[in-house]
Amino acid sequence: MTRPFLALPVGALCLAAGLHAAAQRPPHIILLMADQQRADAMGCAGNAAVLTPHLDALAADGYRFNHAYSTCPSSTPARATLLTGLAPWHHGMLGYGVVAEHYRYEMPRMLRRKGYYTLGIGKMHWHPQRALHGFHATLLDESGRIEDPYFMSDYRRWFLTQAPAANPDATGLGWNAHGARPYALPERLHPTVWTADRAVEVIQNYDGQAPLFLKVSFARPHSPYDPPQRLLDLYAGRAIPAPAAGAWSEGVGKKVTRPEASPEAPYAQFAADYIERSRRHYYASVSFVDEQVGRIVKALRERGMYDDALIIYVSDHGDMMGDHHMWRKTYAYEGSAAIPMLLKLPAAMPAVAKRGTAIDRPVELRDVLPTFLEAAGDTIPADMDGASLLPLVCRKDAPWRRWIDLEHATCYSADNNWCALTDGHMKYVWCWTTGTEQLFDLDRDPQETTDVAAERRYRKTLAAMRQALADHMAERGAAWSENGQLKVRKHKTLYSPNYPK
């Protein structure tokens, strides 16, 4: 396998045994994960409208990566990237498909081989649904999804013991709907609480000699937007930012205006009060997850594990929330592709960056597994696309990639097949079924309201990023890139030749 120009020389970034030796044993590794949380849906990201005190505290005690992305922004390919440390072409999923049962690199399996006790709680979105990928065990909440014969999630089994006559879907919202209502059942039955309860129980009861790898994966703030009423009450009177809109997206979703007729529409121009309600409930759902993160951190502190733990908080992708008249994910734009990423180091691990610093480098879900491997004292495979985040906070002037690549094969519409590059300051988007391209200056225009591809002053930037993307795509063959030129393709390609057979 050839590594694209975006990859990093692993040897140049490894801190060898220095970081690992700073502790008496490898640190506990805690991966906290939300589903469909936008990068800007945190107070520490500069959004005064959303209440996230616990995530803000975690960022203040660690580092926030302010140009973090999901390279393929829908659930399953993003989770395959997180699992493997590989870019989409190399793990084989270019859009929303099926996570393979086995990969050559798998996060739980690799950490287990380094002596970790590995547990996963919450939403995995794998297939088969009980696949472990190296976990000793998982406790699942799959948002009601049943893809295997006789499958029932652990959350739903538990629900039957707590409320045998109740309907876990009593709130009445679809899993991909953008409508919003307060949770209709007692709060203790909400899957967000269940996920945190199980994580807290693990932490309170963990007496193993091995370091713990614990993945806690919440199914929210992904729709349904169904937070408890008490959290909605906290947002009463708070100004909720309106969705982004620009001239280039004026016609998007123009024919869809009635949410009751299209409750899961990916493109729509709904009334302002409907959009505001959805966004308010979404923020309250983020705050609900934030509370549970606070409970988990508190449990770690009470058990004396917090100082010995490396913690990363991420999401699999964002949520457009009506930006540019788009909903849900799979798009190249910031609401969909940009994600939160927070890193808290073990207390014994030396760092040169001051705690609370925002790191201005393009990072991605593929970088999480290499970070964990380095913290565990393991070697990062040379053909793994991701790179450890530790040098960015533990070394001065650590080399890093210039761009991160993004892409998604069609999901909601035939022309939503795209590849992109960004460094967090500029973004180039290429639609490979139409040959159209966009360029956004994210420093001047973080909401991507103005496509500057046709502006004279950006001509050199456009050419350079187009060439860089063509170079990156060259390993895929002449059907994608030939003689330094991007090629228009007429057929959807969901799986690459590297998808495990």
C-alpha positions as CSV (number, residue, x, y, z in Angstrom):
1,M,0.0,0.0,0.0
2,T,1.3,3.5,-0.8
3,R,0.6,6.2,1.7
4,P,-0.7,9.4,0.2
5,F,1.0,12.8,0.5
6,L,-1.3,13.6,3.4
7,A,0.3,10.9,5.5
8,L,3.1,11.5,8.0
9,P,6.5,9.8,8.5
10,V,5.7,7.8,11.6
11,G,9.2,7.6,12.9
12,A,9.4,11.4,12.9
13,L,6.5,11.7,15.2
14,C,7.1,8.8,17.6
15,L,8.2,9.9,21.1
16,A,9.6,6.4,21.6
17,A,9.6,5.2,25.2
18,G,9.8,8.7,26.7
19,L,6.1,9.4,27.2
20,H,5.3,5.8,28.1
21,A,8.1,5.7,30.6
22,A,6.8,8.8,32.4
23,A,4.2,6.6,34.0
24,Q,4.8,3.4,36.0
25,R,2.5,1.6,33.7
26,P,0.5,2.5,30.5
27,P,-2.3,4.9,31.3
28,H,-6.0,4.0,31.3
29,I,-7.5,5.0,28.0
30,I,-11.0,6.4,28.0
31,L,-12.7,7.1,24.6
32,L,-15.8,9.2,25.0
33,M,-17.9,9.5,21.9
34,A,-21.0,11.4,20.9
35,D,-23.0,10.7,17.7
36,Q,-23.6,13.5,15.3
37,Q,-22.2,16.4,17.4
38,R,-21.1,19.4,15.5
39,A,-17.7,20.9,16.2
40,D,-19.2,24.2,17.2
41,A,-21.7,22.7,19.6
42,M,-19.5,23.4,22.7
43,G,-19.0,26.5,24.8
44,C,-15.2,26.0,24.6
45,A,-15.5,26.2,20.8
46,G,-16.8,29.8,21.2
47,N,-20.6,29.1,21.0
48,A,-22.2,31.0,23.9
49,A,-25.6,29.5,23.0
50,V,-24.8,25.9,24.1
51,L,-24.3,24.8,27.7
52,T,-21.4,22.3,28.0
53,P,-19.6,23.0,31.3
54,H,-18.1,19.5,31.6
55,L,-16.7,19.4,28.1
56,D,-15.4,22.9,28.6
57,A,-13.7,21.7,31.8
58,L,-12.2,18.8,30.0
59,A,-10.8,21.1,27.3
60,A,-9.4,23.4,30.0
61,D,-7.6,20.5,31.6
62,G,-6.3,19.3,28.2
63,Y,-6.4,20.4,24.6
64,R,-9.0,21.2,22.0
65,F,-8.3,20.6,18.4
66,N,-10.1,23.4,16.5
67,H,-9.7,21.9,13.0
68,A,-10.9,18.3,13.7
69,Y,-12.8,16.4,11.0
70,S,-14.6,13.3,10.1
71,T,-13.0,12.2,6.9
72,C,-16.2,10.4,5.7
73,P,-19.0,12.0,7.6
74,S,-21.6,9.4,8.2
75,S,-21.8,6.8,10.9
76,T,-20.4,3.6,9.5
77,P,-17.4,4.8,7.5
78,A,-16.5,7.3,10.3
79,R,-16.5,4.4,12.8
80,A,-14.5,2.3,10.5
81,T,-11.9,5.0,10.3
82,L,-11.9,5.4,14.1
83,L,-11.6,1.6,14.5
84,T,-8.7,1.1,12.1
85,G,-6.7,4.4,11.9
86,L,-7.1,4.2,8.1
87,A,-8.4,6.6,5.5
88,P,-11.6,5.6,3.7
89,W,-9.8,4.3,0.6
90,H,-7.6,2.0,2.7
91,H,-10.3,0.6,5.0
92,G,-12.6,0.3,2.0
93,M,-15.7,2.4,2.8
94,L,-16.2,5.6,0.8
95,G,-19.7,6.2,2.1
96,Y,-22.5,4.8,4.2
97,G,-22.1,1.1,4.0
98,V,-21.4,-1.9,6.3
99,V,-18.5,-2.0,8.7
100,A,-16.6,-5.2,7.9
101,E,-16.4,-8.0,10.5
102,H,-12.5,-8.0,10.6
103,Y,-9.8,-5.5,9.7
104,R,-6.0,-5.9,9.9
105,Y,-6.0,-3.0,12.4
106,E,-8.6,-2.8,15.1
107,M,-8.4,-0.5,18.1
108,P,-9.7,-2.8,20.9
109,R,-7.7,-5.8,19.6
110,M,-4.5,-3.9,19.3
111,L,-4.9,-2.4,22.9
112,R,-5.8,-5.8,24.2
113,R,-2.6,-7.3,22.8
114,K,-0.8,-4.6,24.8
115,G,-2.3,-5.9,28.0
116,Y,-5.4,-3.7,28.3
117,Y,-8.8,-4.8,29.6
118,T,-11.2,-3.6,26.9
119,L,-14.8,-2.7,27.3
120,G,-17.2,-0.9,24.9
121,I,-20.5,0.6,26.0
122,G,-23.2,2.2,23.9
123,K,-23.5,2.6,20.2
124,M,-21.0,0.7,18.0
125,H,-22.9,0.5,14.7
126,W,-21.0,-2.6,13.6
127,H,-22.0,-5.6,11.6
128,P,-22.7,-8.2,12.8
129,Q,-24.0,-6.2,15.7
130,R,-22.3,-8.4,18.3
131,A,-18.9,-8.3,16.6
132,L,-16.3,-7.5,19.2
133,H,-13.2,-6.4,17.1
134,G,-11.1,-7.3,20.2
135,F,-13.2,-6.0,23.0
136,H,-13.5,-8.4,26.0
137,A,-17.2,-7.4,26.0
138,T,-19.6,-4.8,24.8
139,L,-22.9,-3.5,26.2
140,L,-24.9,-2.1,23.3
141,D,-27.4,0.6,22.7
142,E,-28.1,0.5,18.9
143,S,-30.9,3.1,18.7
144,G,-33.5,0.4,18.1
145,R,-31.6,-0.9,15.1
146,I,-32.1,-4.6,14.5
147,E,-29.9,-6.0,11.7
148,D,-29.1,-9.5,12.9
149,P,-31.6,-12.4,13.6
150,Y,-32.9,-12.3,17.2
151,F,-30.8,-9.3,18.1
152,M,-31.9,-7.0,20.9
153,S,-29.6,-4.4,22.4
154,D,-28.5,-4.5,26.0
155,Y,-30.3,-1.2,26.6
156,R,-33.6,-2.5,25.3
157,R,-33.3,-5.7,27.4
158,W,-32.6,-3.5,30.4
159,F,-35.6,-1.3,29.5
160,L,-37.9,-4.3,29.6
161,T,-36.8,-5.0,33.2
162,Q,-37.4,-1.3,34.3
163,A,-40.6,-0.5,32.4
164,P,-42.1,-3.7,31.1
165,A,-45.3,-2.2,29.8
166,A,-43.7,1.0,28.4
167,N,-42.6,1.8,24.8
168,P,-39.0,3.0,24.6
169,D,-40.0,4.9,21.5
170,A,-42.9,6.6,23.2
171,T,-41.6,10.1,22.3
172,G,-42.7,9.4,18.8
173,L,-39.8,10.7,16.7
174,G,-38.1,8.9,14.0
175,W,-34.4,8.0,14.3
176,N,-33.5,10.4,11.4
177,A,-36.3,12.9,11.8
178,H,-35.4,16.6,12.5
179,G,-38.6,17.2,14.5
180,A,-38.1,17.7,18.3
181,R,-40.0,16.9,21.5
182,P,-39.1,16.5,25.2
183,Y,-38.5,12.9,26.2
184,A,-41.8,11.4,27.1
185,L,-40.6,8.9,29.8
186,P,-38.9,9.2,33.1
187,E,-35.3,10.6,32.6
188,R,-33.7,7.5,34.1
189,L,-34.9,5.4,31.2
190,H,-33.3,7.6,28.5
191,P,-30.5,5.8,26.6
192,T,-28.1,8.7,27.3
193,V,-28.5,8.0,31.1
194,W,-28.3,4.2,30.6
195,T,-25.0,4.6,28.7
196,A,-23.4,6.7,31.4
197,D,-24.8,4.5,34.2
198,R,-23.1,1.5,32.7
199,A,-19.8,3.4,32.3
200,V,-19.9,4.7,35.9
201,E,-20.6,1.1,37.2
202,V,-17.5,-0.2,35.3
203,I,-15.3,2.6,36.7
204,Q,-16.6,2.1,40.3
205,N,-16.1,-1.6,40.2
206,Y,-12.9,-1.9,38.2
207,D,-10.1,-3.5,40.3
208,G,-8.2,-5.2,37.5
209,Q,-4.4,-5.0,37.4
210,A,-4.4,-4.3,33.7
211,P,-4.9,-0.8,32.4
212,L,-8.5,-0.2,31.3
213,F,-9.6,0.8,27.8
214,L,-13.1,2.0,28.0
215,K,-15.1,3.2,25.0
216,V,-18.3,5.0,26.0
217,S,-20.4,5.8,22.9
218,F,-23.5,7.9,23.3
219,A,-26.3,7.6,20.7
220,R,-27.1,11.3,21.0
221,P,-27.2,14.2,20.1
222,H,-28.1,12.3,16.9
223,S,-31.8,12.5,16.3
224,P,-34.3,12.0,17.7
225,Y,-33.9,15.4,19.4
226,D,-35.5,14.3,22.6
227,P,-33.8,15.8,25.7
228,P,-35.6,16.0,29.1
229,Q,-37.8,19.0,29.7
230,R,-35.6,20.2,32.5
231,L,-32.7,20.7,30.1
232,L,-35.0,22.5,27.6
233,D,-35.9,24.8,30.4
234,L,-32.3,25.8,30.7
235,Y,-32.5,27.1,27.1
236,A,-35.6,29.1,27.7
237,G,-34.9,32.6,26.4
238,R,-31.5,31.8,25.1
239,A,-30.7,33.0,21.6
240,I,-30.2,30.1,19.2
241,P,-27.9,30.8,16.2
242,A,-29.8,30.8,12.9
243,P,-28.6,28.3,10.2
244,A,-25.9,29.4,7.7
245,A,-27.1,30.3,4.2
246,G,-25.3,31.7,1.2
247,A,-26.0,32.6,-2.4
248,W,-24.6,29.2,-3.7
249,S,-27.2,27.3,-1.6
250,E,-30.3,29.4,-2.3
251,G,-32.0,26.8,-4.4
252,V,-31.2,23.8,-2.2
253,G,-34.3,22.0,-0.9
254,K,-36.6,24.7,-2.3
255,K,-39.4,22.3,-3.1
256,V,-39.6,20.8,0.4
257,T,-41.2,23.1,2.9
258,R,-43.6,20.9,5.0
259,P,-41.8,18.9,7.7
260,E,-44.9,16.8,8.4
261,A,-44.7,15.6,4.8
262,S,-41.0,15.0,4.8
263,P,-39.9,14.4,8.5
264,E,-36.5,13.0,7.4
265,A,-35.8,15.3,4.4
266,P,-32.0,15.8,3.8
267,Y,-32.7,19.0,1.8
268,A,-35.5,21.4,2.8
269,Q,-36.4,25.0,3.4
270,F,-38.5,24.9,6.5
271,A,-40.0,27.8,8.5
272,A,-37.7,29.6,10.9
273,D,-39.6,28.6,14.0
274,Y,-39.4,24.9,13.1
275,I,-35.6,25.2,12.5
276,E,-35.1,27.1,15.7
277,R,-37.0,24.4,17.7
278,S,-34.9,21.6,16.2
279,R,-31.7,23.5,17.0
280,R,-32.8,24.3,20.5
281,H,-33.6,20.6,21.3
282,Y,-30.4,19.6,19.6
283,Y,-28.4,21.9,21.9
284,A,-30.3,20.5,24.9
285,S,-29.4,17.0,23.8
286,V,-25.7,18.0,23.6
287,S,-26.1,19.4,27.2
288,F,-27.6,16.1,28.3
289,V,-24.5,14.2,26.9
290,D,-22.3,16.8,28.6
291,E,-23.9,16.0,32.0
292,Q,-23.1,12.4,31.5
293,V,-19.5,13.1,30.6
294,G,-19.3,15.0,33.9
295,R,-20.6,12.0,35.8
296,I,-18.0,9.8,34.1
297,V,-15.2,12.2,34.9
298,K,-16.4,12.4,38.5
299,A,-16.3,8.6,38.8
300,L,-12.8,8.5,37.4
301,R,-11.7,11.1,40.0
302,E,-13.4,9.3,42.9
303,R,-11.7,6.0,41.9
304,G,-8.3,7.7,41.6
305,M,-8.1,6.9,37.9
306,Y,-8.5,10.4,36.4
307,D,-4.9,11.5,36.7
308,D,-3.7,8.1,35.3
309,A,-6.0,8.3,32.3
310,L,-5.6,9.5,28.7
311,I,-9.1,10.8,27.6
312,I,-10.3,11.6,24.1
313,Y,-13.7,13.0,23.4
314,V,-14.9,13.0,19.7
315,S,-18.0,12.6,17.6
316,D,-18.3,10.4,14.4
317,H,-19.6,13.4,12.4
318,G,-21.7,16.6,12.7
319,D,-25.2,17.6,11.9
320,M,-26.1,20.3,9.4
321,M,-29.1,21.4,11.4
322,G,-30.5,23.4,8.5
323,D,-27.3,25.0,7.4
324,H,-27.5,25.8,3.7
325,H,-31.0,24.1,3.8
326,M,-29.3,20.7,4.5
327,W,-30.0,18.3,7.4
328,R,-28.2,15.3,8.9
329,K,-24.7,14.6,7.5
330,T,-22.7,13.2,4.5
331,Y,-21.8,16.7,3.3
332,A,-18.4,18.4,2.9
333,Y,-19.5,21.4,4.8
334,E,-18.4,22.3,8.3
335,G,-21.7,21.5,10.0
336,S,-21.4,17.9,8.7
337,A,-17.7,17.2,8.5
338,A,-16.2,19.2,11.4
339,I,-16.3,17.5,14.8
340,P,-15.3,18.1,18.4
341,M,-12.0,16.6,19.5
342,L,-10.6,17.0,23.0
343,L,-7.5,15.4,24.5
344,K,-6.6,15.1,28.2
345,L,-3.2,13.7,29.1
346,P,-2.2,11.5,32.1
347,A,-0.8,13.8,34.8
348,A,2.7,12.1,34.5
349,M,3.0,12.7,30.7
350,P,5.1,15.7,30.0
351,A,3.8,18.4,27.6
352,V,5.1,21.6,26.2
353,A,1.7,23.0,25.2
354,K,-0.1,24.8,28.1
355,R,-3.3,23.0,29.2
356,G,-6.3,24.7,27.8
357,T,-4.6,25.4,24.5
358,A,-6.4,25.1,21.2
359,I,-4.3,23.2,18.7
360,D,-4.4,24.7,15.2
361,R,-3.6,21.6,13.0
362,P,-5.9,19.5,10.8
363,V,-6.7,16.3,12.7
364,E,-9.1,13.5,12.0
365,L,-10.7,10.3,13.5
366,R,-7.8,8.3,12.0
367,D,-5.5,9.9,14.5
368,V,-7.2,8.5,17.6
369,L,-5.9,4.9,17.3
370,P,-2.2,6.0,16.7
371,T,-2.5,8.2,19.7
372,F,-3.7,5.3,21.9
373,L,-1.0,3.0,20.5
374,E,1.8,5.5,21.4
375,A,0.4,6.1,24.8
376,A,0.3,2.4,25.4
377,G,3.9,2.1,24.3
378,D,3.2,0.3,21.1
379,T,4.6,0.9,17.6
380,I,2.4,2.7,15.1
381,P,2.3,0.6,11.8
382,A,4.1,2.4,9.0
383,D,1.0,2.0,6.7
384,M,-1.5,3.4,9.1
385,D,-2.8,6.7,7.7
386,G,-3.4,8.3,11.1
387,A,-0.7,9.8,13.3
388,S,-0.4,10.2,17.0
389,L,-1.7,13.5,18.4
390,L,0.8,13.4,21.3
391,P,3.7,15.2,19.5
392,L,1.4,18.2,18.9
393,V,1.2,18.8,22.6
394,C,4.3,17.1,23.9
395,R,7.0,18.4,21.4
396,K,7.8,21.8,20.0
397,D,7.5,22.2,16.2
398,A,6.4,18.6,15.6
399,P,6.0,18.0,11.9
400,W,2.4,17.5,10.7
401,R,0.3,17.1,7.6
402,R,-0.6,20.1,5.6
403,W,-4.1,18.9,4.5
404,I,-6.6,16.4,5.6
405,D,-8.7,14.6,3.0
406,L,-12.5,14.2,3.2
407,E,-15.0,12.4,1.0
408,H,-18.4,10.7,0.8
409,A,-20.1,8.6,-1.8
410,T,-23.7,9.4,-2.6
411,C,-26.3,8.9,0.1
412,Y,-29.2,11.4,-0.2
413,S,-28.8,12.5,-3.8
414,A,-27.1,11.4,-7.0
415,D,-24.8,14.4,-7.1
416,N,-23.6,14.1,-3.5
417,N,-20.4,12.3,-4.5
418,W,-17.5,14.4,-3.4
419,C,-13.9,14.6,-2.3
420,A,-12.3,17.5,-0.5
421,L,-9.2,18.9,1.1
422,T,-8.9,21.3,4.1
423,D,-6.3,22.6,6.5
424,G,-9.0,24.2,8.6
425,H,-8.4,27.6,6.9
426,M,-9.3,26.8,3.3
427,K,-11.5,24.1,1.9
428,Y,-11.6,22.7,-1.6
429,V,-14.6,20.5,-2.6
430,W,-14.7,18.4,-5.8
431,C,-17.9,16.7,-6.9
432,W,-16.7,13.8,-8.9
433,T,-19.9,13.0,-10.8
434,T,-20.5,16.5,-12.1
435,G,-17.0,18.0,-12.2
436,T,-18.1,21.0,-10.2
437,E,-15.8,22.5,-7.5
438,Q,-16.1,24.9,-4.6
439,L,-13.6,26.8,-2.5
440,F,-14.2,28.3,0.9
441,D,-12.1,30.7,2.9
442,L,-12.8,29.4,6.4
443,D,-10.9,32.1,8.2
444,R,-12.9,34.9,6.6
445,D,-16.1,32.9,6.2
446,P,-16.4,30.0,8.8
447,Q,-20.0,29.4,7.8
448,E,-19.1,28.8,4.1
449,T,-21.6,31.3,2.9
450,T,-19.5,32.4,-0.1
451,D,-18.0,30.1,-2.7
452,V,-14.8,31.9,-3.8
453,A,-13.7,29.4,-6.5
454,A,-14.4,31.9,-9.3
455,E,-12.6,34.9,-7.5
456,R,-9.4,36.0,-9.1
457,R,-7.5,36.5,-5.8
458,Y,-8.0,32.8,-5.0
459,R,-6.8,31.5,-8.4
460,K,-3.5,30.2,-7.1
461,T,-5.0,28.7,-4.0
462,L,-7.6,26.9,-6.1
463,A,-5.0,25.5,-8.5
464,A,-2.8,24.3,-5.7
465,M,-5.5,22.5,-3.8
466,R,-7.0,21.0,-7.0
467,Q,-3.5,19.7,-7.8
468,A,-3.0,18.4,-4.3
469,L,-6.3,16.5,-4.4
470,A,-5.4,15.0,-7.8
471,D,-2.1,13.9,-6.4
472,H,-3.8,12.3,-3.4
473,M,-6.3,10.5,-5.6
474,A,-3.7,9.2,-8.0
475,E,-3.2,5.9,-6.1
476,R,-6.8,5.0,-7.1
477,G,-5.9,4.8,-10.7
478,A,-6.7,6.7,-13.9
479,A,-10.5,6.5,-13.4
480,W,-10.0,8.9,-10.5
481,S,-6.9,11.0,-11.4
482,E,-4.7,10.9,-14.5
483,N,-1.7,13.1,-15.4
484,G,-2.4,15.4,-12.4
485,Q,-6.0,15.9,-13.4
486,L,-9.1,15.0,-11.5
487,K,-11.5,12.8,-13.5
488,V,-15.2,12.9,-13.7
489,R,-16.9,9.6,-12.8
490,K,-20.4,8.6,-13.7
491,H,-20.8,5.6,-11.4
492,K,-21.2,5.5,-7.6
493,T,-18.3,3.8,-5.9
494,L,-19.2,2.8,-2.3
495,Y,-16.4,0.3,-1.6
496,S,-12.8,0.4,-2.6
497,P,-10.7,-2.6,-3.6
498,N,-9.3,-2.5,0.0
499,Y,-12.6,-3.4,1.7
500,P,-12.0,-6.7,3.6
501,K,-13.5,-9.6,1.7
